[in-house]
């Protein structure tokens, strides 16, 4: 746990828990909601279009991984929920709709980042108590950060990430088939990039630039 005191640990959890939980949950719900609109009712039939986080929590990805990264003061925070099931064969236009469904998750994270940025500005203006204001502003900053991280991370063009599916839909059938063959090894590629430090080198500058744009008024 490094040099964090118990009070600091509790404060970190209080600040980050809600933003992380809903950033991960709404990312998955967005996939299922858009798939349902485009012809696949799988997620709806399984009750996975609910905004109740308990329907989507993955014990490792939603709880253990984010908690451990927070406790070790990791400069890189991410997590995942249980994937919302999508049967792409039910979509009206397979390649086009697959891209739209894949892009729905990162789009949801972008909208949430903008929403948290608005709340940050609102809390700065209207909360008179400095302690309450500080806590709510820190939560808003956490909300901006985790959503930007999830958006940029999931847009990496590596299957099975959303960016890999978008790339598959944009390229020729031959390249798409090659990407499909890579998909079973995609998570190992991502973990390898994380272990050797390449992943933060890719994500941090992009996330930092976007965060700077959304919070420029604070400077």
Secondary structure, 3 states (H helix, E strand, C coil): CCCCCHHHHHHHHHHHHHHHHHHHHHHHHHHHHHHHHCCCCHHHHCCCCCCCHHHCCCHHHHHHHHHHHHHCCCCCCCCCCCCCCCCHHHCCCHHHHHHHHHHHHHHHHHHHHHHHHHHHHHHHHHCCCHHHHHHHHHHHHHHHHHHHHHHHHHCCCCCCCHHHHHHHHHCCHHHHHHHHHHHHHHHHHHHHHHHCCHHHHHHHHHHHHHHHHHCHHHC
